[in-house]
Amino acid sequence: MTGPESFRPRHMRTMKTDDLRVLHKWLSVLLLGCGIGTRLAGGGASDSPPRVFPNVPQDYLREADNPPDFWVSTVDGVTSFLGGRVHRGTVAVIGTSAGGRPIRAVFYGRARNGRGTTTFSGAIGAGAMRAYFGPDFDRKVYVAMASVHGGEFEGIVGLVNLLSVLETGNDLRGRPWPEVVAQAARIDRLVVIPIVNVDGRARVPLRMEAFRGNESRIPEYLNTGGWSDGGLIGWPACKAYIPLDFSRTQFPGGYPNDNGVNLMHDDFFGSRQPETQALFDLAARERPDLILNLHTGAGANDYYTRMHVPVMEEALRPAFNGLYRAVHTALVHGGFQGSSDLAVEADPGRTTSFGFNLDSALDFHCGALSVVVESPSHGYSGKNQRGDVVRHSADQLLDQQLLVQQEAMRYLADTGGRARWAGGK
Ligand SMILES: [Zn+2]
């Protein structure tokens, strides 16, 4: 059991905790004196110190041997990157997490100006999507967000490196991505949110997990948490406990925010979490066409990056199918699928739906096609459909992330976005 101090709500924190926060900030300032690699790599420290869970087995908190410098995944590492390396884009705080941490986004290009004359629902009823999007209906607006689940690092690394490409043309390995640059230039407005669930990410005190072979138990513990007896809360069982009562856990995992809520399954029509509200407000302001929601959780027996079909408006299905084909075709050509058979790998008919969730809510809120992309993990290997072991290196995981971004942007630029996908008259 963790002591009661760990579960005290934020507003009840004692002076002692506040003093620790000051010390944390002081230490962060000292750390900033180190080299840029160290700064970007970042430790576990963050704006608000995470609650402490002393009974997590020490071995679970082992870092990977020699994590590459490009693996920028912590709250501090991302904050430092946004503060020091983003010049062309505009960094803004779009909300504050349940635990009091800022949620940061980076904005590029021209937003949709002006307003439409009706709500999104009204536009569907009128058969006139332009009446919702307003005079700039034909601008293309793209949102990429990661770490809605705080224990899933691949998307964060992908988006930080995407930002590096947008800023310099190169990822953090120094590798150029001219097609990413070219496709991004065809998008009017880009919004990148590297860490949505800042509380959950701050709770998992690792930059890169130790590799666990074909055993996914420890990465899953870090993600979905463990009960007081150390037993795995697990997926999908964790979804039966929202909000999760942290006092029943040894470690709540990176899934929930500090209110215990898994943001993929918030109370969307009732009392929304601040992170969800920040996304809803952003979506209402920006009226995006496409939202990529980056997760880590590829199927263990077909262990490759895969897009899931959301529960969405029926009218968006053709656009989803096209996006799926485009992204998975590129992944096949990159060697990142289970076979080279496009008829199988790029067939949107094979994708799985996991029911009504954040992506559905975003679609019905603002008309965006919002899709989950599940990456394999750096922390464990899986299998292909023949039963062979598949392990993705950190380099390969980053390549997949950037390829997905590149092809999703290309698809949006080629097809013109929501008002053209299913716009009515
Ligand atoms: Zn996830």
Boltz pocket constraint, residues with backbone or C-beta under 6 A from the ligand:
constraints:
  - pocket:
      binder: B
      contacts: [[A, 148], [A, 149], [A, 152], [A, 295], [A, 296], [A, 297]]
      max_distance: 6.0
